């Protein structure tokens, strides 16, 4: 094949994945990234001697032979990133101050839930037995549906036949509706908080199954290690990343994408253009709203982005002991609710990191507090820097007052404090409304195929969170890989994984 060129906008996880597979399959690839490093939101930042995590607390695909492991092997992540494993997925504090711990040890989880509610033993056993049944089930979801061969579909069908009825059952029940099946008020309150309440229970059951068999772990020294490993792999196969290179426009000639114009005025031509960044920015800024299909126009009008958050991180000059390591920490009740950015907040998550010593000084602890908070309100505040800073100070005061009750005198031990808001995320990533994970899960769109091409614009493709109905780092990588499968099909090239 005569060398053809591909330009990718954005060196996040989707862009790096697309870049690696395009370069591996014979294309000349250049990625343009607006920041001074790759990774997008899969990143960390330093404050004093502390490293703050910006993204991943769990990466699925760490166990050989299991879901997503192949793609992380191909992209160099498994070989270059060390992973740790925790005892608890998430803990939920209820209004009655009882705490439900979702242990990754399924027998321990079953015993714990039965201790909370013996009257729910039958339902608890049914759930635990189902998770044990599917924990090693490897449902292939890594190939673009339009590329799946009949043999692939038959193989997948045979693979799930023994579990089909159960899979269908739990996929049709949301966490909210599952909670109503419990007799215990404690479990009724806790289960909808394990993820989005409208998410199918099946998703959380798969997560618990994967964590049980260690097909998921946290990246030691932070999620930036994932991006560094992928960038290293991409460069090893000859790919080029141009950092601090912000794209201004996608160049279109005769309804075909032929390159990009940078903010500094530079023009770069290519045979294909892939947008691996925010979808709204792509449509409205890069393409001047000229090629957005009816599907995407309607989708952006009807769907909403994923939740936006305020995050406060503390570096504490003391090791705070915890009974078990947790992936996500504890979701605690705020009673009474607190007012932040004009919105009543009823809960916040508190995550204690006292175990990853690569991210903090010796004998120290990092506390990460997350509150779901609306982007629109913060965006309005940000128009007046004084009001914006005052609200951040208010968050600091509220959170510290709450933490003082749990950890007396903690304020006197703070060495580092960092606050980020939805506006911070929007400024850094340009993500629509400061969303951190693409679209908000919606029962009507779960599993819906979102087109990666625009019908009136040739040689242009999109990948990343915004091109799938469900987000996540593995999903972003898979979309990057699948885009190159599509381009290889168009060019009549036999796609290679490595």
C-alpha positions in Angstrom: 0.0 0.0 0.0 1.2 3.4 -0.8 1.6 5.2 2.5 -1.5 7.0 3.5 -1.7 9.5 6.2 -4.0 9.9 9.2 -4.3 12.9 11.4 -5.8 12.4 14.9 -7.1 15.2 17.0 -6.5 14.5 20.7 -3.9 12.3 22.4 -6.3 10.9 25.0 -6.9 7.2 25.4 -9.0 6.9 22.3 -6.6 9.0 20.2 -3.5 7.1 21.4 -5.2 3.7 20.7 -6.3 4.8 17.2 -2.8 6.1 16.6 -1.1 2.9 17.5 -3.4 0.7 15.4 -3.3 3.0 12.4 0.5 3.1 12.5 0.7 -0.6 13.0 -1.4 -1.1 9.9 0.8 0.9 7.6 -0.5 4.5 7.9 1.6 7.5 8.6 0.1 8.9 11.8 0.3 12.3 13.5 -1.6 13.2 16.6 -2.2 16.8 17.5 -2.7 17.4 21.2 -3.5 20.8 22.8 -1.7 20.1 26.1 1.9 19.5 26.9 1.3 15.8 27.6 -0.8 13.0 26.4 -3.6 11.2 28.2 -6.5 13.7 28.3 -8.4 13.2 31.6 -6.4 10.0 32.2 -3.9 12.1 34.0 -2.4 13.2 37.4 -1.1 16.5 38.7 1.4 17.4 41.4 0.7 19.6 44.4 3.8 19.9 46.6 4.9 16.3 47.3 1.6 14.8 46.4 0.3 13.4 43.1 -3.4 13.8 42.6 -5.4 11.2 40.6 -7.4 12.7 37.8 -9.2 9.6 36.5 -8.9 5.9 37.0 -9.6 4.1 40.3 -10.3 0.8 38.5 -9.1 -0.4 35.1 -10.9 -3.5 33.8 -8.7 -5.9 31.8 -5.8 -6.7 34.1 -6.2 -10.5 34.1 -4.8 -12.6 31.2 -7.5 -14.0 28.9 -10.2 -11.9 30.3 -12.2 -9.0 28.8 -10.1 -6.1 27.6 -6.8 -7.8 28.5 -5.8 -8.3 24.9 -6.2 -4.6 24.0 -4.2 -3.5 27.0 -1.5 -6.0 26.1 -1.4 -4.7 22.5 -1.1 -1.1 23.7 1.7 -1.8 26.1 -0.2 -1.1 29.3 0.0 -4.5 30.9 3.8 -4.6 30.4 4.5 -1.2 31.7 1.9 -0.5 34.5 1.7 -2.1 37.9 -1.7 -2.7 39.4 -2.9 -3.0 42.9 -6.1 -4.7 44.2 -8.5 -3.6 46.9 -10.8 -5.4 49.4 -13.9 -3.3 48.9 -15.5 -1.9 45.7 -17.5 0.8 47.4 -19.1 1.5 50.8 -22.5 3.1 51.3 -23.5 4.9 54.5 -27.2 5.0 55.0 -29.4 7.6 56.7 -29.5 5.3 59.8 -25.6 5.5 59.7 -25.3 1.8 58.9 -22.5 1.1 56.4 -22.9 -1.4 53.5 -19.5 -2.6 52.3 -19.5 -4.1 48.8 -16.6 -6.6 49.3 -14.7 -8.0 46.3 -14.6 -11.3 48.1 -18.1 -12.7 47.1 -18.4 -15.0 50.1 -17.6 -12.2 52.5 -20.0 -9.9 50.6 -22.8 -12.6 51.0 -22.2 -13.0 54.7 -22.1 -9.2 55.2 -25.4 -8.6 53.4 -27.1 -11.4 55.3 -25.8 -9.9 58.6 -27.6 -6.7 57.6 -30.8 -8.5 56.5 -31.4 -12.2 57.1 -34.9 -11.7 55.7 -33.3 -11.0 52.3 -31.2 -14.1 52.3 -32.9 -15.7 49.3 -32.4 -12.7 47.0 -28.8 -12.2 48.3 -27.9 -15.8 47.5 -29.5 -15.4 44.0 -27.4 -12.4 43.3 -24.1 -13.8 44.6 -24.6 -17.1 42.8 -25.3 -15.3 39.5 -22.1 -13.1 39.9 -20.1 -16.3 40.6 -21.6 -17.8 37.4 -20.6 -14.9 35.2 -17.3 -13.8 36.8 -15.2 -15.7 34.2 -17.6 -15.2 31.3 -15.8 -13.5 28.5 -18.4 -11.7 26.4 -16.6 -10.1 23.4 -17.6 -6.5 23.1 -14.4 -5.2 21.5 -15.4 -5.3 17.9 -17.4 -2.7 16.0 -20.8 -4.3 15.4 -20.7 -3.5 11.7 -17.5 -5.5 11.4 -18.7 -8.6 13.2 -18.7 -11.6 11.0 -21.4 -14.3 11.1 -18.9 -16.7 12.6 -18.3 -14.1 15.4 -22.0 -13.8 16.1 -22.5 -17.5 16.2 -19.5 -18.0 18.6 -20.8 -15.2 20.9 -24.3 -16.7 20.8 -23.0 -20.2 21.8 -20.9 -18.6 24.5 -23.9 -17.0 26.3 -26.6 -19.6 25.7 -26.2 -21.2 29.1 -26.7 -17.8 30.8 -29.0 -16.1 28.4 -32.2 -16.0 30.5 -30.3 -14.8 33.6 -28.4 -12.2 31.6 -31.6 -10.9 30.1 -33.3 -10.8 33.5 -30.6 -8.7 35.3 -30.1 -6.5 32.3 -33.8 -5.5 32.4 -33.7 -4.6 36.1 -32.2 -1.2 37.0 -30.4 -0.8 40.3 -33.3 1.4 41.4 -35.8 -1.3 40.7 -33.6 -4.0 42.2 -33.4 -2.1 45.4 -37.2 -2.3 45.7 -37.0 -6.1 45.9 -35.2 -6.0 49.2 -37.1 -6.0 52.5 -34.4 -4.2 54.4 -34.6 -0.4 54.3 -30.8 -0.4 54.5 -30.3 -2.4 51.3 -33.1 -0.5 49.6 -31.2 2.7 50.2 -27.7 1.4 49.4 -28.1 -0.4 46.1 -29.2 2.5 43.9 -26.0 4.3 45.0 -23.6 1.6 43.7 -23.7 3.3 40.3 -26.2 5.4 38.4 -29.7 4.3 39.8 -31.0 3.8 36.2 -28.1 1.5 35.3 -29.0 -2.2 34.7 -28.0 -4.3 37.7 -26.1 -6.6 35.3 -23.4 -3.9 34.9 -22.6 -3.8 38.6 -22.7 -7.6 38.8 -20.2 -7.9 36.0 -18.0 -5.3 37.8 -18.1 -7.3 41.0 -17.4 -10.5 39.2 -14.3 -9.0 37.5 -13.0 -7.5 40.7 -13.5 -10.9 42.4 -11.2 -12.6 39.9 -8.8 -9.6 39.7 -9.7 -8.6 36.2 -9.6 -5.0 37.4 -7.2 -3.1 39.6 -6.0 0.4 40.3 -2.9 1.7 38.5 0.0 2.2 41.0 1.4 5.7 40.7 -1.8 6.9 39.0 -3.7 6.7 35.7 -1.0 8.9 34.0 1.0 5.6 33.8 -1.6 4.2 31.4 -1.2 7.1 29.1 2.6 7.1 29.3 2.6 3.4 28.4 0.3 3.9 25.4 2.3 6.9 24.2 5.5 4.9 24.5 4.0 2.1 22.4 2.7 4.5 19.8 6.1 6.2 19.4 7.9 2.8 19.3 6.0 1.9 16.1 6.9 5.2 14.5 3.9 7.4 15.4 4.3 11.2 15.9 2.6 13.3 18.6 2.7 17.1 18.3 2.1 18.5 21.8 0.9 22.1 22.5 -0.7 22.0 19.1 -4.4 23.1 19.3 -6.6 22.3 16.3 -8.7 25.2 15.1 -10.5 23.7 12.1 -10.9 20.5 10.1 -10.1 21.3 6.5 -12.8 20.1 4.1 -12.6 20.1 0.3 -15.4 18.7 -1.9 -17.1 17.2 1.2 -14.0 15.3 2.2 -11.8 15.9 5.3 -8.3 16.5 4.0 -6.4 17.9 7.1 -6.5 20.3 9.9 -5.6 24.0 10.6 -3.9 24.7 13.9 -4.6 27.6 16.1 -1.2 29.0 15.1 -2.2 29.0 11.5 -0.3 25.9 10.4 -2.0 23.7 7.8 -1.4 19.9 7.9 -2.9 17.7 5.2 -3.8 14.0 5.4 -5.9 11.3 3.8 -8.0 10.7 6.8 -9.0 12.8 9.9 -10.1 11.3 13.2 -11.5 13.4 15.9 -10.7 11.7 19.3 -11.8 14.6 21.4 -15.0 16.3 22.6 -17.9 15.7 20.2 -19.6 19.1 20.6 -16.3 20.9 20.0 -15.9 18.8 16.8 -19.3 19.6 15.4 -19.6 23.2 16.4 -16.0 24.5 16.3 -14.0 22.2 14.0 -16.8 21.7 11.4 -18.8 24.9 11.9 -22.0 22.9 12.3 -22.0 22.1 8.6 -21.9 18.3 8.6 -23.7 17.2 11.8 -26.1 14.5 10.9 -29.8 14.5 11.9 -29.0 11.6 14.3 -26.2 13.5 16.2 -28.2 16.7 16.2 -31.2 15.0 17.9 -28.9 13.0 20.2 -27.2 16.2 21.5 -30.6 17.8 22.0 -32.2 14.9 23.9 -29.4 13.3 25.9 -27.4 14.8 28.8 -23.7 14.4 29.6 -22.5 12.3 32.5 -22.4 13.7 36.1 -20.1 16.6 36.8 -18.2 16.8 40.1 -16.4 19.0 42.6 -13.3 17.3 44.0 -11.3 18.4 47.0 -8.1 16.5 47.7 -6.1 16.8 50.9 -2.6 15.8 51.7 -2.4 14.8 55.4 0.8 14.6 57.4 -0.3 11.5 59.1 -1.2 7.9 58.2 -4.9 7.4 58.7 -5.6 3.7 59.3 -8.5 2.1 57.5 -9.9 -1.5 58.0 -9.7 -2.4 54.3 -8.4 -0.9 51.1 -11.2 0.5 48.9 -11.4 1.2 45.2 -14.0 4.1 45.5 -14.1 4.9 49.2 -17.3 5.6 51.1 -20.5 7.4 50.0 -21.6 9.3 53.1 -24.9 11.0 54.1 -24.9 14.7 54.5 -27.6 15.3 57.1 -28.6 18.0 56.9 -27.8 18.5 53.2 -25.3 21.3 52.3 -25.8 24.1 49.8 -23.1 24.2 47.2 -23.3 26.5 44.1 -27.0 27.0 44.9 -27.8 23.3 44.9 -28.7 21.0 47.8 -26.1 18.2 48.1 -27.2 15.2 50.1 -24.1 12.9 49.7 -20.4 12.9 49.1 -17.8 10.2 48.5 -14.7 10.1 50.7 -11.8 8.0 49.3 -8.8 7.3 51.6 -5.4 6.6 49.9 -2.9 5.4 52.5 -1.4 2.6 50.4 0.1 4.0 47.2 3.3 5.4 48.5 4.4 6.5 45.0 1.8 9.3 45.2 2.7 10.9 48.6 5.4 11.3 51.2 6.1 8.7 53.8 3.6 8.5 56.8 1.1 10.5 54.9 -2.5 10.0 53.6 -4.5 11.5 50.8 -8.2 12.1 51.2 -10.2 12.6 48.0 -13.7 14.0 48.5 -16.1 14.1 45.5 -19.5 15.8 45.3 -21.8 15.6 42.3 -22.4 19.3 41.4 -24.0 20.9 38.3 -21.7 22.4 35.7 -24.2 25.1 34.7 -24.1 26.7 38.2 -20.4 26.6 38.4 -20.1 28.0 34.9 -22.2 31.0 35.9 -20.1 31.5 39.0 -16.9 31.4 37.0 -17.9 34.6 35.1 -17.1 36.5 38.3 -13.7 35.2 39.6 -14.4 36.5 43.1 -17.8 34.7 43.3 -16.1 31.5 41.9 -13.3 31.6 44.5 -15.7 32.3 47.3 -17.8 29.2 46.4 -14.6 27.1 46.3 -13.7 28.4 49.8 -17.2 27.5 50.9 -16.7 23.9 49.6 -13.4 23.8 51.5 -15.1 25.0 54.8 -18.0 22.6 54.5 -15.9 19.5 53.7 -13.4 20.2 56.5 -16.2 20.6 59.0 -17.6 17.2 58.0 -14.2 15.5 58.0 -13.3 17.0 61.5 -16.2 15.0 63.0 -14.7 11.8 61.6 -11.0 12.7 62.0 -10.6 15.3 64.9 -7.9 18.0 64.3 -7.4 16.9 60.7 -7.3 20.5 59.6 -4.1 21.1 61.5 -2.4 18.3 59.7 -3.1 19.4 56.1 0.0 19.9 54.0 -1.7 20.2 50.6 -5.2 21.1 49.5 -6.5 21.1 45.9 -10.0 21.9 44.6 -11.3 21.3 41.1 -14.8 22.0 39.8 -16.7 21.1 36.6 -15.4 24.3 35.1 -11.8 23.0 35.8 -12.6 19.8 33.8 -14.1 21.8 31.0 -11.2 24.1 30.7 -8.6 21.3 30.8 -10.4 18.8 28.5 -12.9 21.0 26.6 -15.4 18.3 27.4 -19.0 19.2 26.9 -20.3 20.7 30.2 -17.3 19.4 32.1 -18.5 15.8 31.9 -15.9 13.2 32.8 -17.3 10.2 31.1 -19.3 11.0 28.0 -23.0 10.5 28.2 -25.2 10.0 31.2 -26.5 6.3 31.2 -30.0 6.2 29.8 -32.1 3.0 29.6 -33.3 4.0 26.2 -29.8 4.4 24.8 -27.9 1.7 26.6 -26.3 -0.5 23.9 -27.4 1.8 21.2 -24.9 2.0 18.3 -23.7 5.5 17.8 -22.4 6.2 14.3 -18.7 7.0 14.0 -18.9 8.7 10.6 -20.9 11.5 9.1 -22.9 10.7 6.0 -22.0 13.9 4.1 -18.3 14.0 5.1 -15.9 11.5 3.5 -12.7 10.3 5.2 -13.7 11.6 8.6 -14.2 9.4 11.7 -14.9 10.0 15.4 -13.9 7.9 18.4 -13.9 8.2 22.2 -16.4 8.5 25.0 -18.8 10.7 23.0 -19.3 8.0 20.4 -20.6 5.3 22.8 -23.7 5.2 25.0 -21.5 4.2 28.0 -18.1 5.7 28.9 -15.0 4.3 30.6 -11.3 4.1 29.7 -11.5 0.6 28.1 -14.4 1.7 26.0 -12.4 4.7 24.8 -9.5 2.5 23.8 -11.8 0.1 22.0 -13.4 2.9 19.9 -9.9 3.9 18.8 -9.1 0.4 17.7 -12.4 0.0 15.9 -12.1 3.2 13.9 -8.9 1.8 12.4 -10.7 -1.5 11.6 -13.2 0.6 9.6 -10.5 2.5 7.8 -8.7 -0.7 7.0 -11.9 -2.2 5.6 -12.3 0.8 3.4 -8.7 0.5 2.2 -9.1 -3.3 1.8 -6.3 -4.0 4.3 -6.2 -7.0 6.5 -6.3 -5.4 10.0 -3.4 -6.3 12.3 -3.5 -6.1 16.1 0.2 -5.7 16.4 
